[in-house]
Amino acid sequence: MLPKILIVDDDPHIRELVSVFLEREGFQTYEAIDGLDALQKINEVKVDMVILDIMMPNMDGFDVCFELRKYYDIPILMLTAKGETSQKV
């Protein structure tokens, strides 16, 4: 059984790029277009890890991370374009 990773990003090009690389390495990927979509998908599919963008519409990555931590104990990799020291997780 392939490890399952949920990729959450509002940019379709980023989602596709990450998905292609992970699938080449033997992972099964699922995609969510924003935080609300991610919370819905994670209830439908048991994933082994989440790759989560921070800046998204509807619900940002920090809020999604907070909600996921309430119910799931899975690794979350935060994906961000922010680079300032004060903006790092």
Secondary structure, 3 states (H helix, E strand, C coil): CCCEEEEECCCHHHHHHHHHHHHHCCCEEEEECCHHHHHHHHHHCCCCEEEEECCCCCCCHHHHHHHHHHHCCCCEEEECCCCCHHHCC
